[in-house]
Amino acid sequence: MTKPPLEKPHSGPHLARRSDVESYFLELFRAQIGAAPGAETELTLVAEEAQQWQYRMRLFHHGQWRERRMTIGVLGVGSGRRSQCFHVIFDTYLVVKIPPKPIADLSDYLERLEKEERIVHRLSGRCCVVPRLSAVLRRIKRFADVPDTDEPQLEARYRRWLEADPSRQRHLKIGDTFAFFMNFSRHRFLGPVLRETIWDTRRLAAAVAGEDAALVDDCAAFEQKYGSAGTALCFELNDLCAAFNDRARRVLREAAPDVVLTETETRNWLLRRAVQVPVEKGGRIGPSVAAVLTPPGDEVLAQYRSTVHRYRQLSHTEVQRRAMQKGRGPMAALGANLLDLLIWLGRHQVAMRDLKPDNLFVAGDPAQYPHFLSDPERFTIGLIDLENAVVSPSAGGAAGCQPQLGGTPAYATPSHFVPNVLLGELYDEIDQILHFQDWYAVVGILFEIVAGRRLFDRSGHMLMRWIGEIRRRGGRYPVGRSDYERFNRRFWYQARAEFRARTAAADACLRPVSVPVPEMLRDCLHAYLKWRGETLRRRIDALVATGDFIGEKRLGRTLASGGVASLERLMARCRQQASPANQRIGALLQKLVLLKTAQSQKAAAEQALAAPGARIPVKALLTMMFERVAQAMRSPLRAGDAPLSPAPDRPLRGTEALLVQCTHSLS
């Protein structure tokens, strides 16, 4: 068999290699056409681009070569998942998920499939894609008396077919484990939609660099595009490009005398390199010419380091502006449908517990993509990969029903990684905590839709380190309440700091985009704002009470009831008339201004939410949602130091069991 070039070693826990997936689909091709087990095969890699590989498969059968094409791509790169996911184009578009912990028993495998089907049934009416036997087995076995549209009956027939002959189970195994196959032909993952349609910054940056290459000779036009900041920069870029053109001509004359490039072409190449955008394939500057130009280009860019830095900043700002201008409609529509999904889950009392862009997809008319993204009525957001999902205990999920522990760290909280028995000892309502796990993820996803980058990267890394610490202990130390509480406090301190810093940095993106707030979410936020208002009032009263206002009752009343502007004027007078008393009052006023400002923001938020058909800026919505989740999760209601006791219906077998029990991924 002819094999494609060796792939790079897989980092992290060993799962399946891409070569295992190649071999699986080659054997599936053999079974599909009924070729003999020893028939000669060939697998040739014909194209490779951006974590995607295209193959030509050949198999000798009945005296002739049978040939077909197949494409394999990697999903969820850099997401922190432990399971390995691929998309495979083989007749149709398949998503293949390979668990990190091998599943060797068919009944265990089927039980996992049934669990996801039960969640799908509960969410009837919402578009869901889950693993099914028919997704792959229909390629090698058809039942003439069962229509393809009758999924329940089809799954039951395939189950009996597998149980009748254990050797058939190989058609579901990649390497030494059962794999999960999902038919994903009509939909698009939210992650690629964001990267390729809304935040295609690489293409936009290339377009900006191409325009600027033509403007470097016309500084008036350059200034018109970038404002006064571009005036001096244009002349510096002109010098940079002139220096590079001289060197480029010399090296091309020696290394590639047949290549003749215009000044605009070399400037375009240099400016693209300055903003770190690769040259497009198929142009006159191919890989061989680029290899000649790279050394002198890098020398010039290093020589004009300050100019390059300022140009990158201007270019980045222009790219962000264009992305926002183009994507504001789709951002608002995606945000509206994401909130609708969150409310749908709450209404049906299902907690997904692993929401993220790569577990969500947009479902609309494929022929109208991407145009339908601007209208929330023309598409919905669907769900894929429900293995972490659970029905709330109060909705029929048994109190002892332990969901699979885990989540994607950048969209997860510490509560994702501890069992219900501990959550029940720490929080009054497990239902609420499970639902707020989805709230936290939606905050991160909504930020990603509008700002084009992740919100909780540092918090996610912190969570990963904690999980690693616990795993390294082995099974000797069960997770205790004090252990959870200590880390939980640190986590929420980090998450709040990261939230404030990143939303402040993305303010220009978040404020212009407004989304409608569903009624159930509005009611929940109203309740939170009421609680927040009472808390602020008590803190203000307590702060004023710490002051010594004997004989100054009027001042005490002013501090208690005054607005931000009046308090700031009073604080300014205290600074002008320095005295111990004024210093004391000034320090008090500084704290009061912060609390009064928070009161004003709360009042503005209540007013915005009360308006009919309320649409509020994403910045304000994210702030309210994050603070609501943090308020519920960061301070457990009951605390103690006793170690975690086993659940009555399921013995816990050490820390590794707590973190990965009944799991085929920690995604």
N, C-alpha and C positions, 0 to 999 in steps of 0.2 A: 504494500500500500504506500503511495506517495504522500508524505506528510508535509504540511506547511511549516514555515520556519518556527523555531522554538520561541515560545513566549517568555517574557520576563517572569522571574519567580513571584508568586503571589505573596504580598506582605500580610502580616497579621496571622490569625489562626488559620491553619490549613483547612480549606473546605474542598471544593472541587476546582480543578483547573479548567481553563477554557478547552484544553485538549479533551477532557472528559465529556464536555458538552458536544464537541465535534464528533467524537466516537459514538455518542448516544444517537445523534441524528443520522449518522451514516448507517447505524444498525436499524434505525427506524425506516430509512429508505429501503434497506434490504427486506425488511418485513413487509413494507408497503407493496413492493412488486413481487414478493414471493420468491426471492432469489435464495439459492442454497447457502448454508452457513459458511462454506469455504469459498464462495465466489470471490474473484479478484476485485479489489476496490482501489479507487484513487480519490484523494482529497487534496485539492490545490487551492491555495490562497491566491485570489486574483485581484483583490483591492483591499486597502486598509485606510481608514480615516477616522480620527476622533473617537477612539474606543469602539470602533465598529469594523467588522471584518466580513468580506464577501468571499464565498467559496464556490468552486466548481466540484460537484460530487459525481463520480463515475463508478458504475458497477457492471461487471460482465455477467450477462444473464441471457440464456437461450441463444448462445453463439454471437451475441452482439453487445456493444457497450450501451448502457442506458445512462443518461446524463440529466442532471438538474442543478439549479443554483440554490444557495442558502446564505443567509446573512445572520451573523451573531453580533450583538452589541451588549455592552455592560451597562447596567442600571444602578443608580444610587451611589456613584463614585463619590467618596468623601463625605457620605452622610452619617458615618459612624455605625452602620448596620453590621451585624455579625453574619447574618445570612447573606448568601451571594445571589444576586439577581441578574438575569440576562433577558434581553428581548431577542427573539428568534423569528425570522421570516422564513417559514417552511410551509408552503401552501397558504397559510394565513399568518397573522401577526400573533405570536405567542409570548407571554411572560413566563419565565421559568425561574422558580425560586428553589434554591438548594439549602437545606438547613445546616447549621454549623455542627449540630449534634446528630449523627446519622440515625435515621428511622429505619429499622430493619423489619419490624412487625407490621403486617398488612392491617390487622385490626386497629392498631394504634394510629396508623396513617388514615384509615377510613374514619375513625372517631374524630380526628382533627377536621376532616372535610365536613362531617356532619355538624360539628360545632359552628363552623362558619355559615353553613346553610341555615341553621336556626336563627342566626343573627340576620341574615338576608330576609328570611320570612318575616321577622319582626319589623324590619324596615321596608316592608312591601310598599312599593310606589317610588322608592329611591333607587336610582340606577347603581347597581353594585356588580363588581366582577370578582368572583372567588374561584379557588381551584376546583376543577371538576375532572372526573375520570374521562369524560367524553372529549375534553379539550384536545387530548392527544390520541386516545384509543380509537376514535372514529376514523383515524387515518389508516388503521390496519384492520378494523373489524366494523362492519355495518350490520344493523338489525333491520331487515326489510319491513317488519311489522310494527316498528316504533318510529314515529316521525321525529326528525331532528329537533323540532320545536318543543317536544314533550320532555323537558329536562329531568323531572323526577323519575319518570319511568325509564328513561335512557340510563340514568345513573344506577338505578336498581339492576338493570340488565347487565351493565358492565361489571357491577359488583359481583353478581352471580357468575359471570364469565370468568372473572379472575379467581374466584374461590374454587371453581371447578377444576382448574389446572394451575397449580402454583408456579409453573414455569412461565406463565404469561405475565407474572408480576415484573419480569425484567423490563417490560415496556414502560414501566413507571420509575425505573431506577437509573440514576446517573452516578456512576462509581458504586459506592457501597451503601447508598441511601435512597429511599424513596424521595422523589422531587415533586414539586407542586407546579401544575401547569394551568395557565389561565388564558383563555381566548380573549384577545384585546384588539380585535380588528377594526372597530369603528371609532375608537376614542383616542384621545391624546392626553398624556400625563400633564399635570399642571406645571411641574418643574420645567420640562422642555418648552411648554407654551410661554412661560415667563422669560426664559433665556433666549428663545428664538424669535418670539413675536413682539414682546413688550420691551424687554431689556437686552436687545441684540446690540450691546454696546460695541462689540468688535466691528460689526459692519458700519455702525454710525461713526466710530472713530476713524475707520478707513475713509469714509466719505468726507469727513471734516479735514483729514490730512490731505486728501486729493484736492479739495477746494483751496486749501491754504497754499499748496505748492504753486497754484496758479496766481495767488494773490501776493506772494512775497515780493514781486516786482512792482506792485501797486500798493504802497503803504496807505494811501488815502482810503482805498477799498478795504484794506485790512483793518484800519482804525474804525471804519464804519461798521464792520462786522463785530469787532471785539471792544469797541469803545476806547477811551483814553489809555487803558492798560495796554492796548496793542500798538500804540504809536511807536515807542522806543523799541519794543520787542520786534517789530517788523524789520527795522534796520539791522538788529542783531541777527535775526534769522537770515537776512540777506547775506550778511558776512559769513555765517555758518555754512550756508548752501554754496556760496562761491568757493570757500576753502575746500569743501568736499568735491565740488565739480572738478577742480584742478587735479586733485589726487585721483579721482575716479577715472579721468581721462588717461592719466599716466599708467595706472595699473591695468586698465582695459587694453591699452595699446600693447602692453607686454604680454598679458595672460590671455586675452580674448580679442585679437585684432579685428576679427570679423564682426564684432558686436558694436553697433553704433547706437548710442542713446541720446535723446534730447535732454536739455537741461531740466525741463519740466518732469521728465521721467525719473531722472536721478534725484531731483528734489522730492518728488512724491515718495520714492523709495526711502529716502533719508528721514523724512518727517513721519512716515509710518513706523520706521524703526524707533524714532524718538518717542512716540507714544505707545510703543511696544505692541504694534499690530503686525502680524505676519503678512508677507506679500501673497496676494492671491495666486492660485495656480493658473497656468495657462497664459500668463502675461509674458511680455518680452524679457522681463527680468526673472528667469527661472532659477532653480537651485544652484546651477553651476555658475551663473553670473553673480548671483547673490553671495556665493562663497568668496568670489573675488572682491566684491565691494564691501563685505563685512569688516575686515580689518581697518581700512582707512575710514570707514563710516564710524566705527566705534571710537577711533582716535579723535575724530572731530567732535563727536558728541561729548566725549570726556573733556576735551579742551574747552567747550562752551557749556559746561555743566549747569551753570546758573541760568543761562538762556533756555536750555532744554527743560529744566525744572519749571520755569515760569510758563513755558509753552505747554507743557503737560497739564498744568493747572487750568490754563485757559481752555485748552482742548477738552479736558474732562468736564468743565462747566458747560461748554457748548453741547457736548454729547448728552449730559444729563437733561439739559433744557429740551433738546430734540426728543429724547425718549419720553419725557413728561408730556410734551405737546402731542406726540403721536399716541401715547398710551393712556391718557387721562380717562377717556371713555371706557376702554376695556378694564382699567384698574378699578373704576367705580362699579362696573358690572360684576367683575369677579369678586370684589369685596362684598357686594350685596348678596350674591349667591353663596358665598362662604358663610356669611352670617345666617342665611336661611338654612344652610346645612346644620350649623351648630344648634339652631333652635329646633330643627327637625329631630336631631338626636336627643335633645333634652325632652321634647314632647313624647318621644317613644321610649324614653328612659333607657337609652343605650349609651354607654361610654365607649368610644373607639380606642382611646388610650395610646394611639400611635398616629395621630394626624400629622401629615407633613406633605409638601408638594409632590413627592414621589409616591404617595399613597392616595392621591386625589387625581381625578381626571375631569376634563370638560366633555360633556356629552351634548352634542348638537348635530345638525345636519353636516356631514363631512364635506359635502359639495359647497357649503357656504363658509367654511373655515378659511381665514380667521375673521371674516366680516361679522359673524354672529357674536363675537366677543364684546361688541359695543352695546349689545342689547341684552340685559339679564333675562328677558322673557324668551329669548331664542335658544338658551342653553341652560343646563344645570351642572352642578358639580357632583360627580359620583365618587364612590368609594371602592378601593381595591385593597386587598390584604387586611382581613378582619381578624387575624389570629389573636390580637391582644384585646379585642372587644369583649364587653361583658354587659349583660342585662343587669340593671340596678337591683340590689337585693329586695327593695320594697316593691318592685314591679314584677316579681315572680322569679327573679334570680335568687336561688337559695342563699341564705345568709352565709353559709359556709362555702359558696361557690367561689373559688379562688381564680381570678383571671390570670392569664399568663403574665408573669412579671417581666417588665422590660419596656423599652421605648427608644426612640432616637434621641440621644442626649441633647441636641440643640433645640428640641421641642418638648423636653420632658422635665419633670420635677422629681425630687427625692421620693415622693409618694408613689411613683411608678414602680419602684424597685423593692418595696417591702410588702408583705402579705396583709390581707384584710384583718387578720387577728391583731396585728400591731396598730393598724389604722383605727380599728374599733376601740383600742385602749386610749388613743390619743385624741380622736376627734368625735364630736357628737354624732355627725351624720356622714357615714361612708358614701352614701349616694352623692352627696354634694361634692365631696372630695374627688370622686371618680369623674363627675361631670366637669368640675373645674380643671381637671387634667386636660380636657379637650379645650376649655377656654384658653388656657395658657398656650397651647399649641396654635390656636387660631390667632392669638395676638402676634405670635412669631410669623405665621404665614401671611397675615394681612400686612404686616410691616414689609415682608419680603416682596409682596405684590407691588406695593407702592414705592418702596425705596430701592428695590433691586438688589438687596443684600440681606444676609441673615442678621437677626436681632440678638440671639442669645448664644453666640459662639463661645465666649469665655465661660459663661455659666455651664454650657454643655461640656466643655473640657474639664471643668471642676467636678461635674457629676461623674464623668468617666473615671477620673482619678479616684474618687471615693469608691466606686464600684470595684475598681482594681484593688484597692486596699482591702476591702471586705473579702474579695476572692482569695487574696494571698493568705488570709488567715486560715483558709481551709474550713473544715467542718467543726473545729473545736469550740468556736465562740459564736453562739447565736446572736442575731442582731438585737440589741437592747434598746429600750426607749431612750435612754440617755444618749446612746450613740447616734440614734436618728435625730434627736433634738439638737444636739451640738452641730451636726453637719447641716441640718435643715436651716438653722439660724444663719450660718455662714453662707449657705447657698442663696437665701433670699436677700441677704445684704448685697452679695455680688450681683444677683439678677436685677435688683432695683437700681444699683449704680450703673450697670450696663444699659438698662432700659432708658434711664434718664440721659446718659451720654449719647447714645445712638439716636434716640428720637430727637434730641436737640440738634445733632449734626445733620439729620435728615429733615429738619423743619421745613425747608423750602419745597420738599417733595410731599410731605404729609399734609400740610395745611390746605393746598389747593384742591385736594381730592376729598369729596364728601360722599357719604354712603347713607342709604336709608336704614333706619334702625328698626328691626322687627319688634312687634308689640311685646312679646314675651321678654325679649332682651331689654326693652325699654323699662318694663316693670321691674325687672331685677336691678337695673342700674338706678332707677328711682329709689328703691329700697336702700341700696348702698349709699346713695347721696344723702338720704335722710339720716342714716347712721353716721355718715361722715360729718354732716352739719352739727349733729348733737355732740360728737366728739370734739370738734373744733370749738364749739361754744363752751364746753366744760374746760378745755385747755385754756381758753382766753380768760374765763372767770377765775380759774386757779392762778393764772399768771398775774392778773391784776390784783388778786388777793395777797400775793407775796409782797406787793409794794406797801410802803408806809405812807398813807395819805391822811393822817390825822390833821384835821384843819384844812384839808384840800379835797373835800368831797366832790367839788366840781371837776377837778382833775381826774379823780377816780372814775366818775361817770363818763367823762370824755374818752378815757382809755377803754372803757368797757363797750361803749356804743359808737365810738368814732369810726369813720371810714379810713381807708388807706391814705387818701390825700391829706386829711386833717392830721393824721398821726405823723406823716412824713414832714409836714410843716412844723409840728411840735418838736420833732426830732432835730430838725435843722436849727431851731431856736436854742435847744439844749446844747448843741455843739458851739453855737456862737457865744453863749453865756456860760462859760465853763465854771463849774462848781461841783463839789462832791454830790450834792443832791441831784443836779442836772445830769451828771455822769451816770448816777444810778437809774434815773428815769430814762435816759437815752438808751442804756443797755436793755432796759425793759421794753422800750418802744421798738427797738430793732427786732426783738423776738415777736412782738405783737404784729408788726407790719407783715411778717411772713405768714402768720396765722390768718390775719385779715385778708391778705392776698389770696390765700387758699379758700377762704370763705367766698370771696368774689368769684373765683373760678368755679366753685361749686354751684353758686347761684346762676352763673351763666350757663353751666351745663344743664341744670334743671330746666331753665327756660328753653334751651335748645331742644331738649327731649320732650318737653310738653307741647311743642308746636305740632299741629296736624301733619302727618306724613313726614315726621322729623328726619332731616338729613343733616348729619353733623360731620365736621372735618375728621379725617382719619386720626389726626394727632390727638384730638380730644377723646375720641372713642377708645383708642388704644390705651390712653392714660387711665380712663375709668375702668376698663376691663382688667388691665394689669393690676391696678390697686385693689380691685375687688378680689381677684384671685390671691394676691399676696396677703391681704387681710385675713382670708380664710385659712390659708395654708401655713403661713410662716410661724404662727404661735399656736401649737396644739393646746387644746383645752384642758387635757389632763396629762400630767407628766409624772414620771417616777423612774426608778433605777432598776426595777426588776427586769431580768432578761425575758425575752419573748418566750411565751409558752406555746407548745404545739397546738394547732387547731384540732378540735375534737374529732373531726372526720378525716383528717389527713396528717400523718406524722411528718414533721419537717426533718430532713436529713442533712443538717449542716447548712452553712451559709451559701454554698454553691447551689444547694437545692432551693433555698429561699429566692435566689436571684434568677434561676433558670428552670425552675420546676415546670414540668409538662410543657417544655418549650421546644420549638424547632428553629427559633431565631431570637436573638436579642437585638432587634433592629432599631 
